[in-house]
Amino acid sequence: MSLAVQPMTSPERREPDPAPLRLHLGVKADPIEYRFSYDWLFRILAEERVRFVQLGTFFEIYQLPDAFFLELRSKADDFGLRISSIFTAHRELGGFFRTEPGFVEVARRNFERLIEVGRLVGADSVGSNPGAVPRDQMGLKARGTRCYIDHMKGLMRHAGNCGVSFLGIEPMSCLAEPPTLPEEMREMAEELLDYHRLNPDSTSRVGYCLDVAHGYANRERVIIHDNLALMLAALPYTHELHLKNTDSLFNSTFGFTAEQRARGIVDISAIRALLLEKASLIPVPDLIGYLEIGGPKTGRDYTDHLLEEELRESIRHLREAFVQGPECNSAPAPWATPGPLTPLPTNAGPEWHSGPEHVRVRLAPSLMCADPCHLEEEVRRLEALGIELLHMDIMDAHFVPNMPLGLETLRRLRPKTALPFDVHLMVENNDFFIREMAEIGVEMLSIHAESSTHLDRLLAMIRDHRIRAGVALNPATPLSALEFVLDKLDFVLLMTVNPGYSGQALVPSTLAKIGDCRRMLDSRGLSIPIEVDGNVSFENIPKMVAAGAEILVAGTSSLFRPGGSLSRNHAESLRAIRTGLDLYEREKRSNTTALA
């Protein structure tokens, strides 16, 4: 979801926004750095109903190739998440305040790359704290601030060219890291916003990523501005938040577990109330607050495992105290809870009607191409996409040299989903596996003509169990193998690669075989679907559909194609199907015209 953003204007020129402020919850990815994977974090966020991620920086981020970030974006998409922001986790872009040779150039080059990373992951905002003046050179603060602002203007142009909406700045808690004081915040923001107003079409906006735990205490430990006072000063320029807890001197930061709330000073309910009260000052209608915690001590066997508990407890508190709206009661991730098991009827009926007058194409995801370590989660995602059946390959390592899924996998998965199981047996002992499939409760079952001595009897056996029966044919097996069992078929499965492994190239002659099979079935008055399995790619789907295929076994060349998220691959598959249906209709009209 892309959040709408309104233009920023200075406080005295801002008109009150009649729309209510909408608060959203996100999490900054810092605490997993060098100890957990993004999969680990994304899974927790999805289960906890968090939808927004702020990507924290790490030392390699400026050198990694584009492919890493495109894959990360796809991974987030698969979990129903959006990388909506990037913000530095360290002070590695602070070179604008240094006088030594090379620091400014490195900071500028790395900031430009970070903006490009923002474009790759689809972030609305890319930000950092400006940097720090060396304590022994505080007289250079004005010079460093001027250097930073001048470079920010160029970076605003770069961000505009990259399609990044905001460059974010985080006001800090000490005078060595401007902006800190209210007047510093106002002066820096106004100069950069004036520059944007003069160049609205070629520059990004600038806004503050406001940390609700930042206050200012002087060297005598006297609180000059508490966190609420600094919040009020920054609100007219704020487009996102960092949510974290702190102590009475704004020294250490931590999360929102019950123990941390007892020793911290940040009251998230009060923060929420202040934001809603001052909503007319805030220049965006949607404000995301990102939980930003370091987590327990990194790199210790006795602490790393505590991070998950701290994250979950903090998220749950923030969802209740900060959001307190529709998101608070939003449904959990679609794969977090099993769907009801209501198996569909197995006898052929109207929903199977097929043939030249009515074409309905369905995708059957091949679970041998899914993540076997998180199979139930993968099924939940497929359910959320609207998938109608699941394709499962059972092999015995004899008929074909592979064994991707076992009987126990199907048995454990069956109670977890109501989606029909479309099982393709590539085995020698069909009798045994048919009985096992009936016990598990599958809805569709195809057996190979090449492995069936008594094909007619086996098809009757399948139907006796009220399972839809199909015959699978290898690429070199002629359609004549179906001739004397047509009356016992509910569908035909045509292999377009030699069976056994995913990722194979299409056998070219099989495209013509699909068309021949459709014509043979139509000539017998049989309205049963043709299923195709093997290299069902974005490129091949249109030709397969145009030839008469109606169930497409989708694997690594389409639905599970590397480099694309499941949702994007699904959308691309549907586009390919529509192209194939258009080709089918054009060919049908052409044939009708020729006959006339």
Secondary structure, DSSP 8 states (H G I E B T S, - for coil): ----------GGG-----S--EEEEEEESGGGTTTS-HHHHHHHHHHTT--EEEEE--TTTTTS-HHHHHHHHHHHHHTT-EEEEEE-SSSTTGGGG--STTHHHHHHHHHHHHHHHHHHHT-SEEEE------GGGGGGHHHHHHHHHHHHHHHHHHHHHHT--EEEE---SSTTSSS-SHHHHHHHHHHHHHHHHHSTTTS-EEEEEEETT--EE-TT--EEE-HHHHHHHHGGGEEEEEE-EE-TTS-SEE--SHHHHHH----HHHHHHHHHHTGGG-S-SEEEEEE----S-TT-TTTGGGHHHHHHHHHHHHIIIII-SGGGG----TTTS---------S--GGG--STT----EEEEBGGGS-GGGHHHHHHHHHHHT---EEEEEE-SSSSS---B-HHHHHHHGGG--S-EEEEEE-S-HHHHHHHHHHHT-SEEEEEGGG-TTHHHHHHHHHHTT-EEEEEE-TTS-GGGGTTTGGG-SEEEEESS-TT-SS----THHHHHHHHHHHHHHHTT----EEEES---TTTHHHHHHHT--EEEE-TTTTT-TTS-HHHHHHHHHHHHHHHHHHHHHHHHHHHHHH-
